[in-house]
Amino acid sequence: MQRQGPIGGTAGIRIRVTGGLLLAAYLTFIAWFTLRPLDVPWVMPANLHPFDGIRADFALGWTAGVRRIGEGLALLAPLGVLLPMAGGRLAVSPLGSLVRTVAATALLSLAIEMLQTAVPGQVVDVDSLLLNTAGAALAHAVVVPAVRSRLRRREERRSVATVREEEPAPGRTPTIPRVGIAPWSDALPPSSP
């Protein structure tokens, strides 16, 4: 059974730190982008029925519907990669990692939707919640397993190379350095005059 620990060594620390910094920067951008007041003359009512907003956009035309889906999928998609990167674990269940990432993204998207109720010009839309979560799940499923597999193979190669360096060459008997004998002057107690 494999240990479910973080990536080892300085490379693992760099990945976790980089992931944490990128995650913080991205969440700051998302907060600014989604929670800033908009100056609009008219605001659509809140959409609390799944897929009604998407149907309405497709009724306006294919380009509007596809643009809406693309924007919804892309908004929180980077979280699908940044959350596991900030966690820094290589040996985890792919399904467990996907479930944790999707749950965290859904909760974050829900928090954004709830906070938007207090922002002028912003409206609650359940379709955004669904599309944002699906985008993060898609990004996670496409990128994270392949990257983790590649990093695991690199770690295994590095550990095999380290083991080979530590082993003596075949056919050679390891030698133990001999203990030297101290000169008599160092071994005898000091004499008193």
N, C-alpha and C positions, 0 to 999 in steps of 0.2 A: 504494500500500500504506500502510495506516495504521500509525502508530507505536503500540506497545502500552505506552504510558507511563501514569503515574498521572494522576489528575484534576489539572488545573492550577489555580493561583491559591490564594487563601486559603480558598475554599470547599472545595477538595479537601483541604487540610490539616485543616480542621475535620471533614470527613467521616472521614478516616483516624484522627484522634485520637479522635473520638467512637466510631468503630467499635472501636478498640483498647481504649478504656476499658470499653465495654459488653461486649466479648468477655472481658476479664479478670474483670469482675464476674460474668459469667454462668458462666465456668469455675470460679470460686471457689464459687458456689452449687451447681453440679453436683458438685464434689468433696465438698462437705459433704453434699449430699442422697444421693449414691450410695455414699459410703464411710463413713458413720457406722454404728457398731455398733447392731444392733437387738436388743432384749430380747424374744425370742420363745421359747415353750416347745418348739417343734418346727420344723425347717427342712426344706423340700423338697430332694430330691437335685438335683444339678447336671443341667441339661438341655443335652446336647451334640448332640441330634438336631433339626435344623431343623423347626419348626412343631409339634413334639410338645406343647410348653407351650400353644400357642394352641389346638390341638385339645382339650386337657384343659380349658381354660377354657371353650370353647364347649360341652363336654359338661356343664358345670355350669349352663349357660344362656346365652342370647344376651346378656344384660346384662353378665355377667362377661367373655365373649369380646370384646364391643365395647369395654368399659372397658379391658381389657388392651391391645387394639390401639391405642386412643386414647392411653393413657398412653405406650406405647412409641413411637408416632409423635411425640408432643408433647415428649418429654424433651429431645432434642437438635435439634429442628426449628429453633430460633433460630440455630443455627450455620450453617444454610443461607443466612442473610442476613448474619450478623455476620462470618463469615470473608471474603466478598468485600468487605464494607464496610471492614474493617480493611486489606485490600489496596489499596483505593482506585483501582482501574483501571476505566476506562470502555471503552476500545477493545480488548476481548479477545474471543476466540472464545467464544460461549455454551456450546458443548459442552466446550471445554477448561476453562472456569470451573466447569461442573457436575462434571466428572470430578475436578478438584482438590478441590472442596468435599466431594464424596462420599468420596473417598479419605481426606482429613483427618478427616472425621467417623467413618468406619469405624475408622481407627487409634485415635482417641480413645475410641470405644466399646469397642474391643478392650482397650485399656489399662485402662479402668474395670472391665471384666469380669475381667481378670487380677488386678487389685488387690483385687477383692471376695473372692477366694479366701482372703485373710488377715484379712478382717473378720468378726467374729462376727455371725451372723444374716443375712448376705448370701450369695447363691448365684450361681454362674455360669449364665447362660442365653443360649444362642445366639440365641434368638428376640428377646431385647432388642437384641442387636447388629444383627440384620436390621431390626427395626422402627425403631431409632434412626437408622440410616443412611438408610432409606427416608423417614423424616420430614424429615431435613435435605435430601434430594434433592428432595422435594416442595415444601418451603418455598422452596428456591432456584429451582426451575423456575417457580413461581407469581409470586414477587416480584422477583427480581434482574433478569431481562431487561427487564421493564417499567420499573423504576426507572432502569436504565442508559440505556435509550432516552430516557427523559424528561430525564435529566441531560445526555445528548449533545445533544439538541435545544436545551436551555437554553444550553449552552456555545457551540453554533453561532450562536445568536441574539446572544449577547453578543459573539462575535468579529466578526460581521457589523456590529454597531453600532459597535464600536471601529474597524473599517476605514473605515466611513462617516464617522466623526468626523475621521479623519486625512486623508481625501481633500479637496482643495479643491472648492469649489462648482463645478458645471459652468458653463462659459462664462467663468470668471474666470481670468486668467493669474496664476500665482503670482509674487509679487514677492520680490526679493532685497534685503535692506537694504544701503544703500550704506555703504562704509567712509569714515568721516570723516577729514579731513586734520588732523594735529596742528598747533597753532599753532607759529610759528617759534621761540618761546622754548623749547618742549619738544623741537624737532627739532635745534637747534644744541647742540654740545657746550659744556659750561660754560667760560666764559672765566676765565683766571687773572689777577688784578690785579697 
